[in-house]
Amino acid sequence: MTQLDRVEEVLHSLTRDHPLGVTAQETADRLGLNRSTVSRYLNTLTRQGRAVKKPGRPVCYLPAIRRPLRDEPSIIHPEEPVPEEEFPSVAGGSLGPILQEAMAAVMYPPNGLPLLLHGETGVGKSHLAQTLFRLACKQGRLTSDAPRISFNCAEYAHNPDLLMGQLFGVKKGAYTGASSDRPGLVERAAGGMLFLDEIHRLPPAGQEMLFHLMDRGRYRRLGETEAERTVSLILIGATTEDPKSALLPTLLRRFAVRLALPPLRERTSEERESLLRLFLHRESKAMGTALSITPECRRAFLTYECPGNTGQLKSDIQTACARAFLRRLHRREEEVTLLREDLPDTAAAALREYQTPEETKPGPNSYPSPEISRPSNLYETLIRRERELDERGFSPYEKIRQLQEELARETEKPYKPWKEEDRLIDDSLMKLIRETIAETTPPLQGQAAPHLLAALGLHLQALIKGDRSPDHPPLPLADKLPSASRQAACLLADRVKKRFSITLSDGEVDLIALLLSPRNSAPAFGEEAPVSVLVAAHGESAARSMAEVANALLGEERVHSVDMPLTHPPDAAFKRIREKVSGVNRGSGVLMLTDIGSLTTIGEAVSRETGIPIETLSDVSLSMVIDAGRKSLLPGRSLASLTEAVRRSSRPEKEKEQGLPDSHRVIATVCLTGEGAALTLENWIRERILPAHPDVRVRSVSLEPGNSPSPLLEHLADRYRLVAVIGTVAPQLNGIPFIPAWELLQPEGPARLERLLETTRPDPSPEEETPQPIQVGEITSLAEAGLSETAVHLNPRLFCRIMEEAMTEERPFLSLDPDRELGLWIHLGLQIDQILQERITGENHIRETPSGKIKEGDSRHREAWYRILDRLSERLSFVFPPEIAAELACLSHTPQNC
Ligand SMILES: Nc1ncnc2c1ncn2[C@@H]1O[C@H](COP(=O)(O)OP(=O)(O)OP(=O)(O)O)[C@@H](O)[C@H]1O
């Protein structure tokens, strides 16, 4: 067992008695080690996701509930059976009871009861209808060849005659264009199931015909006057609207069973977990290859906000898989791995919230196409195209660019909420927006993306419904927006005024222009324009090729270049750089990457002459160019900070070539060959000791027989802080402790090395020395951040939202100090997570809590906790074990009470 594992084990055992967390000192006391060593181990465990550092003072640690991430296979193989395809009916799942009620309606003798499903888009109404049909066939309620007809009433909503004709059939001549007798869907669904989606789009006459059918089982084709036809079918209607306001009361009454499907945000984490598993399995099958997902992607999919509900979750998972598949094709890897860079923006945002700005950089391959509705043969198409491009001799970069385009084309259909903007947004308003944009010169084609139009439509609709335009001040940067966008915005404002009698304020017009501006064409509101990156290098095409590769990887023309053939005189180079800098500068200056340091002076001279701020970094390499391009994408980067960031990250690369930074501590492992024992020792130390000492490096070194001095060891001792030499042969090296290999491998060996590392450690981090009490207002975000790091099944955001509401009312009864309250939130969140985990896996871990020691506590506290748990129970469909309220009441007290 490694030292790190021991610390983790002790953490687990200590927190049984201290469920709010333990300090580094307490852990160190138990282990008999010194506090700062243990503190580093605890930080390492936290970094590895095996412990949670509880925000607040004193800093406490809790073991993370990590079983699912470790135990559950993170690799899915295509040959594995796809998990439960039906509605997840796991314990606590909110859809289980709905499915049961719906089934009861379908099975009701003799013909089933009409069923109305309502809920937001993507919650699974159509899916439930399909499931019901399958189950009805399975249970013999319908025959195996019974028809299942699905019809979306929105499709023909603009033409009521056609719509009703589709549904009930027509008699020749019933309306202009009805040239022959035609049966309708009602007839075709006889003996089976008719699913009417968006049923509220049926015109009133259609709704009346429908309730007649529901009442009597009779109907007439459109235009028929003779005797009615009879039909027996199971009718299921669905709507995203509130049925009470969207349907005629007479029709609504005929739906004996009305079921609301909850949005994804109100469902339990178990359901989300099983949906994730299901969709990943399906993708793995579709790709025909193993699929693995990193814990952070998994966390993102389990927690991000998904306004399009299950439909969006599915579509986002498909998008991510398609991107990962593309990368695998390109890199010829064995399996497909979902990485953070594959996540659609919406899901990645869930991770980004907890990161430093540096970490939020977009990946090098931010593929296009935000959301997709993937055709089933997408993966085959990509493989085929890749082969074709290979055969045609395309370069790897060109190939990936082409494939990205292919992916974008295949997946360009955005997810439903936007596709159906006509339903969400008034038809005439959408039409007005489209027409206006089409008329601008030059046309704003790029901006006519459906999601953008829909966003604009929704925005305007809200203004129109509210009957006024808020009085924004004009945007400070409005005059820098492209003229086509401004022209479109003014025209649109004019037309909105005429059509809807509402005057848009100047600020509003600016906002619309901004919305219609191409990405990056203008600084966003309150944002600086990005710094431009220019590569200047000697040779015919060195600069251009580096810029091309970087741009291909970045997916946009981010890096500019100037080639300076050696035959050109120096003043020609100056002129070309000056012209280029003036052309590419967008107001925030230029970072120039050059091949030789002397070009720095050209940068300075150009800057003096043009007034454009220029920073120069020399020794340009391809990775530096890519890095600079990528970092320049980050909003809010100043020239100085970009330069510093690129300088910093290009440093290690050079250092790798030459060795290590001088300040690094080094352990040398030695043997006669430098490859046998030395390598084994190196790996052993790397694994067991180094995780807690990230600044230490290990180097294996060979020693000459006969104990002659080793130049490499001397170099290491000279250049770095050589902490110890460990090996099978003692070297001749004064002043450096030598630990024989056998000694290190004894039980006390690691402790000796630890001590050495302790005494040679540079200054401790100031982090732990500046305790800052936390404020009540910080609890929600800190708890959410803490739980997001560790909780696997719990949706931290939903949990914290409910807790926040509950605590606002209960705080006066509990009067906890903020630190303690935060601890209790995390404690409770992790408890729920653990119980959910047990439910999902069926494992039953004995919860070791201090419950045995719980005193009765204050009844006022207990009552308050009961009320909080009730709220959580209701919203999370979760039943708490009875002892939790008492435990929390006890923990709410000062420690002496418990
Ligand atoms: N429980 C589920 N299990 C598996 N897939 C599901 C589930 N619920 C929904 N889906 C999938 O999510 C997508 C959207 O679901 P569905 O079309 O049924 O939603 P909806 O409520 O009918 O949406 P809309 O109102 O926009 O028509 C579908 O591809 C569906 O297969």
The ligand as a MOL file (V3000), in Angstrom:
LIG
                    3D

  0  0  0     0  0            999 V3000
M  V30 BEGIN CTAB
M  V30 COUNTS 31 33 0 0 0
M  V30 BEGIN ATOM
M  V30 1 N -36.5690 7.6760 -21.0920 0
M  V30 2 C -35.9500 7.7300 -22.2520 0
M  V30 3 N -35.1270 6.7480 -22.6280 0
M  V30 4 C -34.4640 6.8280 -23.8010 0
M  V30 5 N -34.5790 7.8370 -24.6790 0
M  V30 6 C -35.3920 8.8370 -24.3540 0
M  V30 7 C -36.1190 8.8480 -23.1330 0
M  V30 8 N -36.8530 9.9700 -23.0860 0
M  V30 9 C -36.5950 10.6420 -24.2280 0
M  V30 10 N -35.7170 9.9610 -24.9920 0
M  V30 11 C -35.1660 10.3550 -26.2730 0
M  V30 12 O -35.0450 11.7750 -26.2710 0
M  V30 13 C -35.4490 12.3210 -27.5070 0
M  V30 14 C -36.5610 13.3130 -27.2690 0
M  V30 15 O -37.6870 12.6290 -26.7370 0
M  V30 16 P -39.1580 12.8360 -27.3110 0
M  V30 17 O -39.1250 13.1610 -28.7590 0
M  V30 18 O -39.9570 11.6850 -26.8670 0
M  V30 19 O -39.5480 14.1300 -26.4980 0
M  V30 20 P -40.9070 14.9420 -26.5910 0
M  V30 21 O -41.3050 15.2660 -25.2120 0
M  V30 22 O -41.8890 14.1980 -27.4310 0
M  V30 23 O -40.3910 16.2310 -27.3140 0
M  V30 24 P -41.2440 17.2520 -28.2350 0
M  V30 25 O -42.2840 17.8530 -27.3680 0
M  V30 26 O -40.1770 18.2470 -28.6140 0
M  V30 27 O -41.7790 16.4500 -29.3560 0
M  V30 28 C -35.8760 11.1570 -28.3570 0
M  V30 29 O -34.8270 10.8230 -29.2240 0
M  V30 30 C -36.1240 10.0370 -27.3900 0
M  V30 31 O -35.8390 8.8140 -27.9860 0
M  V30 END ATOM
M  V30 BEGIN BOND
M  V30 1 1 1 2
M  V30 2 1 2 3
M  V30 3 2 2 7
M  V30 4 2 3 4
M  V30 5 1 4 5
M  V30 6 2 5 6
M  V30 7 1 6 7
M  V30 8 1 6 10
M  V30 9 1 7 8
M  V30 10 2 8 9
M  V30 11 1 9 10
M  V30 12 1 10 11
M  V30 13 1 11 12
M  V30 14 1 11 30
M  V30 15 1 12 13
M  V30 16 1 13 14
M  V30 17 1 13 28
M  V30 18 1 14 15
M  V30 19 1 15 16
M  V30 20 2 16 17
M  V30 21 1 16 18
M  V30 22 1 16 19
M  V30 23 1 19 20
M  V30 24 2 20 21
M  V30 25 1 20 22
M  V30 26 1 20 23
M  V30 27 1 23 24
M  V30 28 2 24 25
M  V30 29 1 24 26
M  V30 30 1 24 27
M  V30 31 1 28 29
M  V30 32 1 28 30
M  V30 33 1 30 31
M  V30 END BOND
M  V30 END CTAB
M  END
